[in-house]
Amino acid sequence: MSKIVRKEKLSADVFLMELDAPHIAESRKAGQFVILMLDDDYGERIPLTIADGNSDKGTISIIFQAVGGTTQLLSRLDEGEEISHVLGPLGTPTHIKKHDGPIICVGGGIGVAPLHPIVEAHKAIGNKVITIMGARNKDLLILEDKMRALSDELIICTDDGSKGRKALVTEPLKEFCESDDTPSEAVAIGPPVMMKFCALTTKPYDVHTMVSLNTIMVDGTGMCGGCRVTVGDETKFVCVDGPEFDGHLVDWDSMMSRMNSYKTFEEDHRCNLDKIAEVLAGRDV
C-alpha cells in the first residue's frame, strides 16, 4: 500500500500526486518509472514516470492525465487514501554527464512531467540547461515555475499564442542549433510526432538527441511485447531497454503506425475500464 500524501490539479484533467514510497524515493533516478495497480481485484497495471522524489520525506511524485478508466479512477482518489501497489523504480536511468555546451530540454504537454527530473539532474552536475516548453494553449502548461527555477533559460511556445511564442517547439530548437553556442545534447519528451520532428530538426546539426518513448509502454515489464520498437537495425522493448533512446535512430513511422493499430482495442478496453470504475466508485479502493 502507498498512501497519497498530496494531490494537486495542474490543469483541466492533469493531476499531481505525491505518494509515500520511501524505498523508491531512496533509489530512483531521472528517467525511471513506476507501475501502479489501484486495486487487487480489478486493478489494471499502468506505468507512470517518476516526476519528482524526496528521499528525506520518503515520497515520490507522479503526474498523469485522466484519459482512461484507470487514470480517471486514480484522479478520484484523495489525500490520505491508498494505492494497492506501487512497483519501482523501473527502466534505465537517464545518462547524465557534464557537458561543455548547453543542454536543450524540450517538453510537449504532459511530457514536461518526465522532463522535470532530467532537467534537475543536469543542473545538479553543473550543466547549462535551456528548456523549451510547448502546449496547445496556456491552460495546458504544467510545472512552469519549477522548470523556470531549474533552467538557465525558459522558452514557452503555444499553438494559439496565448502565452510565450506562437510557434512549435522546433522553431526555437532550430535557432539554438544554428547559434554560436551549439547544444551538446538535446532531450525531447512529448507526443511522438513532436519528438520525431525535434529529432529531424537536430539531425542536420549533429546534435545528439535523446527521446523518451514512454507513451507506447503497456505493462512495463517487457512481458507483453506491446512496447516493441525499432531503433537503428535492432528491436528494442521500451520498458526494459529504455524508455530513452537516440531519437535519430528511432523508426518513428513504424512506432506511430503500431500505436494507431491498437485504437479499436483501446476503445473497447476503455469501455470495460469505465464499467470497472463505476463498480469501484461504490466502494473503498
C-alpha positions in Angstrom: 0.0 0.0 0.0 1.1 3.5 -0.8 -0.6 6.5 0.8 -1.4 9.6 -1.2 0.4 12.4 0.8 -0.6 15.3 -1.5 -2.8 15.8 -4.5 -2.8 18.8 -6.9 -4.8 19.5 -10.0 -2.4 21.1 -12.5 -4.8 21.6 -15.4 -8.3 20.5 -16.6 -7.5 16.8 -16.5 -3.9 16.6 -15.3 -3.1 15.7 -11.7 0.0 15.5 -9.5 0.1 13.0 -6.6 2.8 12.7 -4.0 3.0 9.1 -2.8 4.5 7.6 0.3 7.2 5.3 -1.2 10.4 5.5 0.8 12.3 2.7 -0.9 11.6 4.0 -4.4 12.4 7.6 -3.3 15.7 6.5 -2.0 16.9 4.7 -5.2 15.0 6.4 -8.1 16.9 8.2 -10.8 15.9 10.6 -13.6 14.1 8.8 -16.4 12.8 5.9 -14.4 9.1 5.0 -13.8 6.8 3.0 -11.6 3.9 0.6 -12.2 0.7 1.3 -10.3 -2.2 -1.0 -9.6 -5.1 0.6 -7.8 -7.0 -2.4 -6.6 -6.2 -6.1 -6.1 -9.4 -7.4 -7.7 -9.9 -5.1 -10.7 -6.6 -3.3 -11.0 -5.1 -2.6 -14.4 -1.3 -2.1 -14.2 -0.2 1.3 -15.6 3.3 2.7 -16.0 3.9 6.3 -14.9 7.2 8.2 -14.9 8.5 9.4 -11.6 8.3 13.2 -12.0 10.0 14.0 -8.7 11.2 12.5 -5.4 12.2 13.4 -1.9 14.3 10.8 -0.2 14.2 12.8 3.1 10.4 12.6 3.2 10.3 9.2 1.5 7.9 10.3 -1.2 7.7 10.3 -5.0 5.5 12.4 -7.3 3.6 11.2 -10.3 1.8 13.3 -12.9 -0.9 11.8 -15.1 -3.7 12.8 -17.4 -7.1 11.3 -16.6 -8.0 9.9 -20.1 -8.8 6.2 -19.5 -10.8 4.3 -16.9 -7.8 3.6 -14.6 -6.4 7.2 -14.7 -9.9 8.6 -14.2 -10.4 6.4 -11.2 -6.9 7.4 -9.9 -7.9 11.0 -10.2 -10.9 10.4 -7.9 -8.7 9.3 -5.0 -7.9 11.9 -2.4 -5.1 12.7 0.1 -5.0 10.1 2.8 -6.3 7.3 0.6 -4.1 4.4 -0.6 -3.0 2.8 -3.8 -2.7 -1.0 -3.6 0.6 -1.5 -5.4 3.4 0.8 -6.5 6.4 -1.0 -8.0 9.7 0.6 -9.0 11.9 2.2 -9.8 11.9 0.6 -13.3 13.6 1.4 -16.6 17.1 2.5 -17.5 18.0 5.8 -15.9 18.9 8.9 -18.0 22.6 9.1 -18.8 23.7 12.3 -17.1 27.1 13.7 -17.6 28.9 17.1 -17.7 28.9 18.9 -21.0 30.8 22.0 -22.2 27.8 23.2 -24.2 24.2 23.7 -23.2 21.6 21.0 -22.9 18.4 21.8 -24.7 15.4 20.1 -23.0 12.1 20.2 -24.9 8.8 19.2 -23.3 5.5 19.0 -25.0 2.2 19.0 -23.0 2.3 16.4 -20.2 5.8 15.4 -21.4 7.1 18.2 -19.2 6.5 15.9 -16.2 9.1 13.3 -17.1 11.4 16.0 -18.4 11.5 17.7 -14.9 13.8 15.2 -13.2 16.1 15.2 -16.2 16.5 19.0 -16.1 17.0 18.8 -12.4 19.8 16.1 -12.8 21.6 18.1 -15.5 21.5 21.3 -13.3 22.8 19.3 -10.3 26.1 18.4 -12.1 26.5 21.9 -13.4 25.3 21.8 -17.0 23.7 24.9 -18.6 20.1 24.0 -19.3 17.8 25.7 -21.8 14.2 24.5 -21.5 11.6 24.8 -24.2 8.0 24.0 -23.1 5.1 23.7 -25.6 1.4 23.3 -25.3 -1.7 24.0 -27.3 -2.6 26.9 -25.1 -1.6 28.5 -21.8 -4.1 26.5 -19.7 -2.3 23.2 -20.6 1.1 24.3 -19.4 2.3 22.5 -16.3 5.3 22.9 -13.9 6.2 26.3 -15.4 7.5 27.8 -12.1 9.6 24.7 -11.3 11.1 24.5 -14.8 11.9 28.2 -14.7 13.7 27.9 -11.4 15.8 25.0 -12.7 16.6 26.3 -16.1 19.2 28.9 -17.2 16.6 30.0 -19.8 13.0 29.0 -20.3 11.1 29.5 -23.6 7.4 28.9 -23.8 5.6 28.1 -27.0 1.8 27.8 -27.5 0.0 26.9 -30.7 -2.5 29.7 -30.2 -0.1 32.3 -28.9 -1.9 32.6 -25.6 1.5 32.6 -23.8 5.0 32.9 -24.9 5.8 32.5 -28.6 3.1 31.4 -31.1 5.3 28.7 -32.5 6.1 25.0 -32.5 8.9 23.9 -30.1 11.0 23.0 -33.1 11.3 26.7 -34.0 13.4 27.8 -31.0 15.2 24.4 -31.1 16.4 25.1 -34.6 17.5 28.6 -33.6 19.7 27.2 -30.8 21.2 24.6 -33.1 22.2 27.4 -35.5 23.6 29.6 -32.8 27.2 30.1 -31.9 26.6 28.3 -28.6 25.8 24.9 -30.2 24.0 22.5 -27.9 26.0 19.5 -26.6 22.8 17.5 -26.4 19.0 17.7 -26.8 16.3 15.9 -24.8 12.8 15.8 -26.2 9.8 14.3 -24.4 6.2 14.7 -25.5 3.8 13.3 -28.2 5.6 11.0 -30.6 5.1 13.4 -33.6 6.7 16.2 -31.6 9.7 14.0 -30.7 10.0 12.9 -34.3 10.3 16.4 -35.6 12.6 17.5 -32.8 14.9 14.7 -33.9 14.6 15.7 -37.5 15.4 19.3 -36.5 18.6 18.5 -34.7 19.9 15.8 -37.0 21.4 18.2 -39.7 23.4 19.9 -36.9 24.6 16.6 -35.5 23.2 17.4 -32.0 22.8 14.1 -30.1 19.1 13.9 -29.2 17.5 11.6 -26.6 13.8 10.9 -26.6 11.5 9.1 -24.2 9.1 6.6 -25.7 7.1 6.0 -22.6 3.8 6.7 -24.4 4.0 3.2 -26.0 4.6 1.3 -22.8 1.8 -1.1 -21.6 2.7 -3.4 -18.7 6.2 -2.0 -18.0 7.9 -5.4 -17.6 8.8 -6.5 -21.1 6.5 -9.4 -21.0 3.7 -8.2 -23.3 5.8 -7.0 -26.2 3.5 -4.1 -26.8 6.3 -1.5 -26.5 8.4 -3.1 -29.2 10.2 -0.5 -31.3 12.9 -0.5 -34.0 16.0 1.6 -33.0 18.7 1.6 -35.7 18.6 -2.0 -37.0 17.6 -3.5 -33.6 14.4 -4.4 -32.0 14.0 -2.9 -28.5 11.5 -3.1 -25.7 10.9 0.4 -24.4 10.1 -0.6 -20.8 13.3 -2.7 -20.2 15.7 -1.3 -22.8 14.6 2.3 -22.4 12.4 4.3 -22.1 15.1 6.7 -23.6 16.7 6.2 -27.0 18.6 8.1 -29.6 15.9 10.0 -31.5 17.9 9.9 -34.7 17.8 6.1 -34.8 14.1 5.5 -33.8 11.8 4.3 -36.6 9.1 6.9 -35.9 6.7 6.0 -38.7 6.7 2.3 -37.6 6.2 3.2 -34.0 3.3 5.6 -34.7 1.7 3.1 -37.1 1.8 0.4 -34.4 0.3 2.8 -31.8 -2.6 3.6 -34.1 -3.2 0.0 -34.9 -4.4 -0.5 -31.3 -7.0 2.2 -31.4 -10.0 -0.1 -31.8 -8.8 -2.4 -29.0 -8.1 0.6 -26.7 -11.7 1.9 -27.2 -13.1 -1.5 -26.2 -10.7 -1.7 -23.3 -11.7 1.8 -22.2 -15.3 0.9 -22.1 -14.5 -2.1 -19.8 -12.4 0.1 -17.6 -15.2 2.7 -17.3 -17.5 -0.1 -16.1 -14.9 -1.2 -13.6 -14.5 2.4 -12.4 -18.2 2.6 -11.8 -18.0 -0.6 -9.6 -15.0 0.6 -7.7 -16.5 4.1 -7.2 -19.1 2.4 -4.9 -16.6 1.0 -2.5 -13.2 1.6 -1.0 -10.3 1.2 -3.3 
